[in-house]
Structures are given as C-alpha cells and as structure tokens.
Amino acid sequence: MTQFDLTDEQRQIQEMAQQFTADALTPHAAEWDEKHIFPRDTIRQAAELGFGAIYVSEESGGIGLGRLESALIMEAMAYGDPSTSAFISIHNMSAWMIDRFGSATVKEKYLPSMVTMEQLGSYCLTEPGSGSDAAALKTRAAKDGDYYVVSGSKAFISGGGENEIYVTMVRTGAEGPKGISALVIEKDMPGVSFGAQEKKLGWHSQPTCQVNFDDVRVPAENLVGAEGEGFRIAMMGLDGGRLNIGACSLGGAQRCLDEAVRYTKERKAFGQQVADFQATQFTLADMETELQAARYLLYVAAAKVTENAPDKTRFAAMAKRLATDTGSSVVDRALQLHGGYGYLQDYPIERFWRDLRVHSILEGTNQIMRHVVARDMLRQ
C-alpha cells in the first residue's frame, strides 16, 4: 500500500475477490442463511483462487500475501456473505499457525489439503468456562510416550463437527499462559466428539458447536511450536483474525450502505425521494464518514501486522473494535432507513444486521480490545 491508496496489485486482488463474491456468494447467501446450508463446494471454489491459504507461505503452497491483502479479500467476500467470509478467515488463521510455527512434519501432514480446502481447519481456544479469560483454559494434554492424551472441551467452535482439523490450545504445564501448548487434532481421532449444532442469531451458513476430547491420543509430532508457546501462538493468530473479522464488518456494512443509498433514492414520501430529505442525507454522510475512518485504521493496522511492528497488537485491537462497532452501527441505520421493509427477509439488511452482531464478541470481545489497547498504552 502506498501512503494513502492501494497499489495496482492490491486493486487486482480486490477486484478478483469482488468478482468471486458477485458470482458465487451474493446470489446464494440468502438461501444459505434461511436453510442453514454450509456451502462447502463454494468454499473449495474460493481455494482455487488461493483464498484457503492467503498468508501461508509460497513454500508451503499458499499465496504468501500480507494482512492488508487478506483484509481486502475478506471485506470483498463479506459484501455478499459475512458468515462464509468469516468462516474462510478462521480456516486461514488455522493454516497460518501451522505454517508459521509447525515443524516440517506437521506442515507436510496437513497444509497440502488445507491449501486446497479439501480439509478445513478450526481454531479451538474458547472453553465453556473460559472465554475472555482464555489463559484459564482447562483442556489438558498429558504426555505419554510419543503421544499427548487430551481431555476437555472447547466451545463455540466454527466448523465444529464439519471440519477435519482442529488447532487446539491445551494445558501441558502449570496454570496461566505459560502452561499452554498448541496441538493439531483430527476429527476422526478416537475420543473426539461434538455437541449439538448451536442455534445462533446469525452466521447460519456455517456450523458451530462444542468440541469434546475424551482421552484423545494425539501424536507428539502434532505439537505446533514448543511446549508452553501455545498461548503466544494463539494471540499472534488473533492479531490477524481480528483484522479479518473487522474487514468482514466493513464489507457487510458497505453492502448495507449501498443498499440504503439505492433504496432512499427509489422510495418516495411526502411527494419527494426519501434521499432528498436533509435528515436522510446527514445520516448517509455520517455512515460513509465513519465507515471510511474505520476502514483506513484497519488498513494501517494490517500493514503493521505484516511488518511485525512493535505496536501491531495495539493497532489490530483498535481496528477490530472500531470496525466491528462501526459496522453494526452502519447496518442498524441502513435498516432504519429502509423502514419496515428493512425488517423483512425480502431485503438483505436484516441478515447483515444478524451476521455482524457477533463480530464485536468473537476474536476477543470489544471490551477486551479496549483492555489490550489501554494495557499497551500504560506500559509505555
């Protein structure tokens, strides 16, 4: 990215993602939402464009892009379907963790099929008793010769029951973050089971459930990084995940803003277009201003994560907080501008309103984002 604009290559990547969205996501998203369809074949089509391994290295079969390019792709796909875009983001986070920290053995075992999205990856950190306080996780992995024996449960896992690969944070040592390690666990390993699919407000195109481990014997070679590095690896994964989920909010909000502009120009009241009322114009202007401000903060944060800047985590947290809060606010106002029609499933606004609501909760709640930012400020 140049100082204030995208490069020609970044625009080409953005346009490719926008075309894929227009062809493969937007026409089907409402049906996937209504019928709770998981579009696995469409997700594999995204992998043909490299979207299954966006920032996995070229040596490992990925396309080796930066976090800004990833944000552009997620933003473009969320314009059609935030739920499916967010699912692809989570898969990318899992694949990157294996590529960045896994041994040659682990990478060779899992990345080829993850790059093509023949096998899909989940990120398993949250537990029924530890959400924001992730370092308090209880899932335990005890070493037994060439295996780790894993017992515990993970909650709210995107892809749960459907995905084949689970990058799982487990406790191998003492309490606290330094006792946590990361293991790759497979769906079909004996002792792995899944809870019922969660009945969610939004994100209907992707499965979500609890994942249970009952004395699962996981090969020790499936360790990602060294023992005790799991929490650090998980947090580094979240820097990118927060950017992507913020980008999904930007894309969804942009779609709803565009829909609101179109609707208010077509709808008439009191003898004139709704768009001609000053109140409407002021609302649209505020939506555009706030959305652009959030977008450019997120782009700056993405560049910092790519460059491994010292303040990358602070900027990723700020960008995630602002983009997700702004996205939900923009969609809410777009629904209001549609009046009663915005509340109907005949229009796409209500689906985006539901899908974007969870973005301020996952990848670290927005209250935790404020904590991350303030802690970094006060450390100076």
C-alpha positions as CSV (number, residue, x, y, z in Angstrom):
1,M,0.0,0.0,0.0
2,T,1.2,3.5,-0.8
3,Q,0.8,6.1,1.9
4,F,-2.9,6.8,1.0
5,D,-4.0,4.4,-1.6
6,L,-3.9,0.8,-2.7
7,T,-1.3,-0.5,-5.2
8,D,-2.3,-1.8,-8.6
9,E,-1.6,-5.3,-7.4
10,Q,-3.8,-4.9,-4.4
11,R,-6.6,-3.5,-6.5
12,Q,-6.4,-6.5,-8.8
13,I,-6.6,-8.8,-5.8
14,Q,-9.6,-6.8,-4.5
15,E,-11.3,-7.0,-7.9
16,M,-10.8,-10.7,-8.2
17,A,-12.4,-11.2,-4.8
18,Q,-15.3,-8.9,-5.7
19,Q,-15.9,-10.9,-8.9
20,F,-15.9,-14.2,-7.0
21,T,-18.3,-12.7,-4.5
22,A,-20.7,-11.4,-7.2
23,D,-20.7,-14.8,-9.0
24,A,-20.5,-17.3,-6.2
25,L,-21.7,-15.8,-2.9
26,T,-24.2,-12.9,-3.3
27,P,-26.7,-14.9,-5.4
28,H,-26.9,-17.7,-2.8
29,A,-26.3,-16.1,0.6
30,A,-29.9,-15.6,1.5
31,E,-30.8,-19.2,0.8
32,W,-27.8,-20.5,2.7
33,D,-28.9,-18.3,5.7
34,E,-32.6,-19.3,5.5
35,K,-31.9,-23.1,5.1
36,H,-28.7,-23.2,7.2
37,I,-26.7,-24.6,4.3
38,F,-22.9,-25.0,4.7
39,P,-21.6,-24.2,1.2
40,R,-18.6,-26.5,1.2
41,D,-18.3,-26.7,-2.6
42,T,-18.3,-22.9,-2.9
43,I,-15.6,-22.7,-0.2
44,R,-13.5,-25.0,-2.3
45,Q,-14.0,-22.7,-5.3
46,A,-12.5,-19.9,-3.1
47,A,-9.5,-22.1,-2.5
48,E,-8.9,-22.3,-6.3
49,L,-8.2,-18.6,-6.1
50,G,-5.8,-19.1,-3.3
51,F,-8.2,-18.0,-0.6
52,G,-7.6,-21.1,1.5
53,A,-4.1,-20.1,2.3
54,I,-3.9,-16.3,1.8
55,Y,-0.9,-15.7,4.1
56,V,0.5,-19.2,4.1
57,S,4.0,-19.0,2.6
58,E,4.5,-19.9,-1.1
59,E,7.0,-22.6,0.1
60,S,4.0,-24.3,1.8
61,G,1.7,-23.9,-1.2
62,G,0.0,-20.7,-0.1
63,I,-0.1,-17.4,-2.0
64,G,2.0,-15.6,0.6
65,L,0.1,-12.3,0.7
66,G,0.2,-9.7,3.5
67,R,-2.5,-9.0,6.0
68,L,-3.8,-6.0,4.1
69,E,-4.4,-8.1,1.0
70,S,-6.2,-10.6,3.2
71,A,-8.4,-7.9,4.7
72,L,-9.3,-6.7,1.1
73,I,-10.3,-10.3,0.3
74,M,-12.4,-10.7,3.4
75,E,-14.0,-7.3,3.0
76,A,-15.0,-8.1,-0.6
77,M,-16.4,-11.5,0.3
78,A,-18.4,-10.2,3.2
79,Y,-20.1,-7.8,0.9
80,G,-22.0,-10.9,-0.3
81,D,-22.0,-13.1,2.8
82,P,-20.2,-12.2,6.1
83,S,-20.9,-15.6,7.5
84,T,-19.0,-17.5,4.8
85,S,-16.3,-14.9,4.6
86,A,-15.7,-15.2,8.4
87,F,-15.5,-18.9,8.1
88,I,-12.8,-18.7,5.5
89,S,-10.9,-16.3,7.7
90,I,-10.9,-18.8,10.6
91,H,-9.6,-21.5,8.3
92,N,-6.8,-19.2,7.2
93,M,-5.8,-18.4,10.7
94,S,-5.5,-22.1,11.5
95,A,-3.5,-22.8,8.4
96,W,-1.2,-19.9,9.1
97,M,-0.5,-21.1,12.6
98,I,0.6,-24.5,11.3
99,D,2.7,-22.9,8.6
100,R,4.3,-20.3,10.8
101,F,5.1,-22.4,13.9
102,G,4.7,-26.1,12.9
103,S,7.5,-28.5,12.2
104,A,8.2,-29.7,8.7
105,T,6.4,-32.9,9.6
106,V,3.2,-31.1,10.7
107,K,3.3,-28.8,7.7
108,E,3.7,-31.7,5.3
109,K,0.9,-33.7,7.0
110,Y,-1.8,-31.0,7.0
111,L,-1.0,-28.0,4.8
112,P,-1.4,-29.5,1.3
113,S,-5.0,-30.4,2.0
114,M,-5.7,-27.2,3.9
115,V,-4.4,-25.0,1.0
116,T,-7.0,-26.6,-1.3
117,M,-9.6,-26.6,1.5
118,E,-10.2,-30.3,0.9
119,Q,-9.7,-30.4,4.7
120,L,-10.9,-27.4,6.7
121,G,-9.4,-26.0,9.9
122,S,-10.9,-24.8,13.1
123,Y,-9.3,-22.7,15.8
124,C,-10.0,-24.0,19.3
125,L,-9.3,-21.7,22.2
126,T,-12.6,-20.8,24.0
127,E,-14.0,-23.2,26.6
128,P,-17.3,-23.3,28.4
129,G,-15.7,-21.8,31.4
130,S,-13.1,-19.6,29.8
131,G,-13.9,-17.1,27.1
132,S,-12.3,-13.7,27.6
133,D,-10.1,-15.2,30.3
134,A,-8.6,-17.6,27.7
135,A,-5.4,-18.2,29.7
136,A,-7.6,-20.0,32.3
137,L,-8.4,-22.9,29.9
138,K,-8.7,-26.3,31.4
139,T,-8.3,-28.7,28.5
140,R,-5.4,-30.8,29.5
141,A,-2.8,-32.8,27.5
142,A,-0.6,-35.2,29.4
143,K,2.5,-36.6,27.7
144,D,2.5,-40.4,27.3
145,G,5.5,-41.6,25.3
146,D,5.1,-40.5,21.7
147,Y,1.6,-39.1,22.4
148,Y,-0.3,-36.5,24.2
149,V,-3.5,-37.7,25.9
150,V,-6.1,-34.8,25.6
151,S,-9.2,-34.4,27.7
152,G,-11.5,-31.4,27.9
153,S,-14.0,-29.3,25.8
154,K,-14.0,-26.3,23.5
155,A,-17.0,-24.1,23.0
156,F,-18.4,-22.0,20.1
157,I,-16.1,-23.7,17.5
158,S,-16.7,-22.5,14.0
159,G,-16.6,-25.6,11.8
160,G,-17.3,-27.9,14.7
161,G,-18.4,-31.3,13.5
162,E,-17.8,-30.5,9.9
163,N,-14.1,-29.5,9.8
164,E,-11.4,-32.2,9.7
165,I,-8.6,-30.3,11.5
166,Y,-8.7,-28.6,15.0
167,V,-5.7,-26.4,16.0
168,T,-6.3,-26.7,19.8
169,M,-4.9,-24.9,22.8
170,V,-4.3,-27.3,25.6
171,R,-2.7,-27.2,29.1
172,T,0.6,-29.1,29.2
173,G,2.1,-27.3,32.2
174,A,1.2,-25.1,35.2
175,E,-1.7,-22.7,35.4
176,G,-1.5,-19.5,33.4
177,P,-0.5,-18.7,29.8
178,K,3.0,-20.2,30.0
179,G,1.5,-23.7,30.6
180,I,-0.4,-23.7,27.3
181,S,0.6,-25.5,24.2
182,A,-0.9,-25.9,20.7
183,L,-1.8,-29.3,19.1
184,V,-3.3,-30.3,15.8
185,I,-6.1,-32.8,16.5
186,E,-8.1,-34.6,13.8
187,K,-11.8,-35.0,13.6
188,D,-11.6,-38.8,13.3
189,M,-9.2,-39.5,16.2
190,P,-10.8,-41.8,18.8
191,G,-12.3,-39.8,21.6
192,V,-13.2,-36.7,19.6
193,S,-16.9,-35.9,19.7
194,F,-19.2,-33.0,19.0
195,G,-22.1,-31.3,20.7
196,A,-25.4,-30.4,19.0
197,Q,-25.2,-27.6,16.5
198,E,-25.8,-24.2,18.2
199,K,-28.9,-22.3,17.3
200,K,-27.5,-18.9,16.5
201,L,-28.8,-15.4,15.8
202,G,-26.7,-15.2,12.7
203,W,-23.9,-16.9,10.8
204,H,-26.3,-19.6,9.6
205,S,-24.1,-20.7,6.7
206,Q,-21.5,-22.2,9.0
207,P,-21.7,-24.9,11.6
208,T,-20.8,-24.1,15.3
209,C,-20.7,-26.5,18.2
210,Q,-18.8,-27.7,21.2
211,V,-15.9,-30.0,20.6
212,N,-15.1,-32.7,23.2
213,F,-11.9,-34.6,23.8
214,D,-12.1,-37.8,25.9
215,D,-8.6,-39.2,26.3
216,V,-7.7,-38.5,22.7
217,R,-4.2,-39.8,21.9
218,V,-2.6,-37.2,19.7
219,P,0.9,-37.9,18.2
220,A,3.5,-35.7,19.9
221,E,4.7,-34.6,16.4
222,N,1.4,-32.7,16.1
223,L,2.7,-30.1,18.6
224,V,2.8,-26.6,17.0
225,G,5.7,-24.7,18.3
226,A,7.3,-25.8,21.6
227,E,5.6,-26.7,24.8
228,G,4.5,-23.6,26.6
229,E,4.3,-21.5,23.5
230,G,0.6,-22.2,22.7
231,F,-0.8,-19.0,24.2
232,R,1.6,-16.7,22.5
233,I,0.9,-18.5,19.2
234,A,-2.8,-18.2,19.7
235,M,-2.5,-14.5,20.4
236,M,-0.4,-13.9,17.3
237,G,-3.1,-15.8,15.3
238,L,-5.7,-13.5,16.8
239,D,-3.9,-10.3,15.6
240,G,-4.7,-11.5,12.0
241,G,-8.1,-12.9,12.9
242,R,-9.1,-9.5,14.4
243,L,-8.2,-7.7,11.2
244,N,-10.1,-10.2,9.1
245,I,-13.3,-10.0,11.3
246,G,-13.1,-6.2,11.2
247,A,-12.8,-6.4,7.5
248,C,-15.9,-8.6,7.4
249,S,-17.8,-5.9,9.2
250,L,-16.5,-3.3,6.8
251,G,-17.7,-5.4,3.8
252,G,-21.1,-6.1,5.3
253,A,-21.6,-2.5,6.3
254,Q,-20.6,-1.3,2.8
255,R,-23.2,-3.5,1.2
256,C,-25.9,-2.2,3.6
257,L,-24.9,1.4,3.0
258,D,-25.1,0.9,-0.8
259,E,-28.5,-0.7,-0.4
260,A,-29.6,2.3,1.7
261,V,-28.5,4.8,-0.9
262,R,-30.3,2.8,-3.6
263,Y,-33.5,2.4,-1.5
264,T,-33.7,6.1,-0.4
265,K,-33.3,7.2,-4.0
266,E,-36.2,5.0,-5.1
267,R,-38.6,5.4,-2.2
268,K,-40.9,8.4,-2.2
269,A,-42.6,10.1,0.8
270,F,-44.4,13.4,1.1
271,G,-44.0,14.0,-2.6
272,Q,-40.3,13.6,-3.0
273,Q,-37.5,11.0,-2.8
274,V,-36.5,10.0,0.8
275,A,-32.9,10.7,-0.3
276,D,-33.8,14.4,-0.8
277,F,-34.6,14.9,2.9
278,Q,-31.8,16.6,4.8
279,A,-32.1,14.1,7.7
280,T,-31.6,11.2,5.3
281,Q,-28.6,12.9,3.7
282,F,-27.0,13.7,7.1
283,T,-27.5,10.0,8.2
284,L,-25.9,8.7,5.0
285,A,-23.0,11.2,5.3
286,D,-22.3,10.0,8.8
287,M,-22.4,6.4,7.8
288,E,-19.9,7.0,5.0
289,T,-17.6,9.0,7.1
290,E,-17.5,6.6,10.0
291,L,-17.1,3.6,7.7
292,Q,-14.2,5.2,5.8
293,A,-12.4,6.1,9.1
294,A,-12.7,2.5,10.4
295,R,-11.5,1.2,7.0
296,Y,-8.3,3.2,6.9
297,L,-7.5,2.4,10.5
298,L,-7.9,-1.3,9.7
299,Y,-5.7,-0.9,6.6
300,V,-2.9,0.7,8.7
301,A,-3.2,-2.0,11.4
302,A,-2.9,-4.7,8.6
303,A,0.3,-3.1,7.3
304,K,1.7,-3.1,10.9
305,V,0.9,-6.8,11.4
306,T,2.5,-7.7,8.1
307,E,5.6,-5.7,9.1
308,N,5.6,-7.1,12.6
309,A,5.7,-3.6,14.0
310,P,6.1,-3.2,17.8
311,D,2.6,-1.7,18.1
312,K,0.9,-4.3,15.8
313,T,-1.3,-5.8,18.6
314,R,-2.5,-2.5,19.8
315,F,-3.5,-1.4,16.3
316,A,-5.1,-4.7,15.5
317,A,-7.2,-4.4,18.6
318,M,-8.1,-0.7,17.9
319,A,-9.1,-1.6,14.3
320,K,-11.1,-4.6,15.3
321,R,-13.0,-2.6,17.9
322,L,-13.7,0.3,15.7
323,A,-14.6,-1.6,12.5
324,T,-17.0,-4.1,14.2
325,D,-18.7,-1.4,16.3
326,T,-19.0,0.9,13.3
327,G,-20.1,-1.9,11.0
328,S,-23.0,-2.8,13.3
329,S,-24.0,0.8,13.7
330,V,-24.0,1.4,9.9
331,V,-26.1,-1.6,9.3
332,D,-28.5,-0.6,12.0
333,R,-29.0,2.8,10.4
334,A,-29.4,1.2,7.0
335,L,-32.2,-0.9,8.4
336,Q,-33.8,2.2,9.9
337,L,-33.6,4.0,6.5
338,H,-35.5,1.1,4.9
339,G,-38.3,1.5,7.5
340,G,-40.5,-1.6,7.9
341,Y,-39.0,-3.2,4.8
342,G,-35.6,-3.4,6.4
343,Y,-37.1,-5.7,8.9
344,L,-38.2,-8.2,6.3
345,Q,-36.2,-11.1,4.8
346,D,-37.2,-9.9,1.4
347,Y,-34.4,-7.4,1.8
348,P,-30.8,-8.3,2.7
349,I,-30.4,-5.8,5.5
350,E,-31.8,-7.9,8.4
351,R,-29.4,-10.8,7.5
352,F,-26.4,-8.5,7.7
353,W,-27.7,-7.0,10.9
354,R,-27.8,-10.5,12.5
355,D,-24.5,-11.7,11.0
356,L,-22.4,-8.6,12.0
357,R,-23.6,-8.6,15.6
358,V,-21.3,-11.4,16.7
359,H,-18.2,-9.6,15.4
360,S,-18.0,-7.5,18.5
361,I,-17.8,-10.6,20.6
362,L,-15.6,-13.1,18.8
363,E,-11.8,-12.9,18.3
364,G,-11.8,-11.1,21.7
365,T,-14.8,-9.0,22.8
366,N,-14.6,-5.3,22.2
367,Q,-14.3,-4.8,25.9
368,I,-11.2,-6.9,25.9
369,M,-9.9,-4.9,22.9
370,R,-10.1,-1.8,25.0
371,H,-8.2,-3.6,27.7
372,V,-5.5,-4.6,25.2
373,V,-5.1,-1.1,23.9
374,A,-5.1,0.6,27.4
375,R,-2.6,-2.0,28.8
376,D,-0.2,-1.3,25.9
377,M,-0.6,2.4,26.4
378,L,0.2,2.2,30.1
379,R,3.2,0.0,29.5
380,Q,5.0,2.9,27.7
